[in-house]
Amino acid sequence: MLREDIELILRSAGVENFARESRWIVQESVSDEAALQAARRRAAGEPLQYVLGNAPFRYITLDVDPRVLIPRPETESLVEWVLKHAPHGASVLDLGCGSGAIALSLAHERPDLQVTAADLSLDALTLARHNAVKNNLEDRVEFYHTDLFSAFSGRKFDIVAANLPYVTLAEYPLLDAEVRDYEPRMALVAEDDGLALILQSIAELDKYLNKPGMAIYELSPPQAARTAEALQSHGFEAAIVHDLCGRERFVTGVR
Ligand SMILES: C[S@@+](CC[C@H](N)C(=O)[O-])C[C@H]1O[C@@H](n2cnc3c(N)ncnc32)[C@H](O)[C@@H]1O
């Protein structure tokens, strides 16, 4: 009965995967009233992951709320690339860690890595630290409050893995309301056609990356060529890496 009521609420609101989402809402709610309340939030347009309060990412589950971007499936491929290329014992910086998805997955899947997570948002760091405890990884990851590399004066990493904001100012108003109205703007938008933070961090990479060292950036396909050129002009061998849908989603730099 409850399940049917919830399906009706979601279907009437135009939620595409109403059957599957109703099942999750019922499974994860502590009472009928909580399930109905969750369905009403979802029907009003709130992302399912915020309604449920968590999101799966690779082999861990992260608590999420509007303080952090909901981790996206394509970012799992960024983690895959680091896992494949990181030498034993490498130090890795997750720059713009948000919920902690990248850093905590790396720590979970590669106990040999020395993992650091950093973000400009104190709210995001609070939740990322909470997610470390939730996944029993609090002793495995260091957290820093920083604007790009500013907190890391004199320190170098073997690998920088960055999913920094890359939505352009022009794209932002056109995003799905589910993204624009709920997810933090500072996790999404960057100036200079979405590339301001990525290009600034590439310009500073030399100071914060060991030799040999490598970096990987997640971005949108139209930004790949310019990012690869920037890495090349700073002395890196650049490559464009596709996501599982075949889109140019990552640019890597190795030196
Ligand atoms: C696209 S979200 C990625 C979050 C997470 N890494 C993930 O993949 O789900 C970008 C993150 O970068 C952070 N950020 C924005 N500007 C930054 C800056 N100047 N320095 C460090 N982090 C920044 C945001 O707060 C946000 O958490």
Ligand as a Chemical Component Dictionary entry (heavy atoms), coordinates in Angstrom:
data_LIG
# 
_chem_comp.id                   LIG 
_chem_comp.type                 NON-POLYMER 
_chem_comp.pdbx_formal_charge   0 
_chem_comp.three_letter_code    LIG 
# 
loop_
_chem_comp_atom.comp_id 
_chem_comp_atom.atom_id 
_chem_comp_atom.alt_atom_id 
_chem_comp_atom.type_symbol 
_chem_comp_atom.charge 
_chem_comp_atom.model_Cartn_x 
_chem_comp_atom.model_Cartn_y 
_chem_comp_atom.model_Cartn_z 
_chem_comp_atom.pdbx_ordinal 
LIG C1  C1  C 0  32.859 19.289 -8.826 1  
LIG S1  S1  S 1  33.012 19.297 -7.051 2  
LIG C2  C2  C 0  33.835 17.727 -6.844 3  
LIG C3  C3  C 0  33.639 17.079 -5.525 4  
LIG C4  C4  C 0  34.244 15.672 -5.423 5  
LIG N1  N1  N 0  35.658 15.668 -5.711 6  
LIG C5  C5  C 0  33.561 14.719 -6.382 7  
LIG O1  O1  O 0  34.184 14.308 -7.351 8  
LIG O2  O2  O -1 32.392 14.389 -6.171 9  
LIG C6  C6  C 0  34.290 20.494 -6.857 10 
LIG C7  C7  C 0  34.783 20.740 -5.430 11 
LIG O3  O3  O 0  35.843 21.726 -5.520 12 
LIG C8  C8  C 0  35.725 22.620 -4.423 13 
LIG N2  N2  N 0  36.392 23.888 -4.765 14 
LIG C9  C9  C 0  35.893 24.944 -5.450 15 
LIG N3  N3  N 0  36.820 25.910 -5.566 16 
LIG C10 C10 C 0  37.954 25.444 -4.963 17 
LIG C11 C11 C 0  39.244 25.983 -4.740 18 
LIG N4  N4  N 0  39.588 27.198 -5.184 19 
LIG N5  N5  N 0  40.156 25.235 -4.053 20 
LIG C12 C12 C 0  39.818 24.009 -3.580 21 
LIG N6  N6  N 0  38.586 23.451 -3.755 22 
LIG C13 C13 C 0  37.671 24.152 -4.434 23 
LIG C14 C14 C 0  34.222 22.750 -4.205 24 
LIG O4  O4  O 0  33.946 23.208 -2.918 25 
LIG C15 C15 C 0  33.754 21.309 -4.474 26 
LIG O5  O5  O 0  33.711 20.553 -3.300 27 
# 
loop_
_chem_comp_bond.comp_id 
_chem_comp_bond.atom_id_1 
_chem_comp_bond.atom_id_2 
_chem_comp_bond.value_order 
_chem_comp_bond.pdbx_ordinal 
LIG C1  S1  SING 1  
LIG S1  C2  SING 2  
LIG S1  C6  SING 3  
LIG C2  C3  SING 4  
LIG C3  C4  SING 5  
LIG C4  N1  SING 6  
LIG C4  C5  SING 7  
LIG C5  O1  DOUB 8  
LIG C5  O2  SING 9  
LIG C6  C7  SING 10 
LIG C7  O3  SING 11 
LIG C7  C15 SING 12 
LIG O3  C8  SING 13 
LIG C8  N2  SING 14 
LIG C8  C14 SING 15 
LIG N2  C9  SING 16 
LIG N2  C13 SING 17 
LIG C9  N3  DOUB 18 
LIG N3  C10 SING 19 
LIG C10 C11 SING 20 
LIG C10 C13 DOUB 21 
LIG C11 N4  SING 22 
LIG C11 N5  DOUB 23 
LIG N5  C12 SING 24 
LIG C12 N6  DOUB 25 
LIG N6  C13 SING 26 
LIG C14 O4  SING 27 
LIG C14 C15 SING 28 
LIG C15 O5  SING 29 
# 
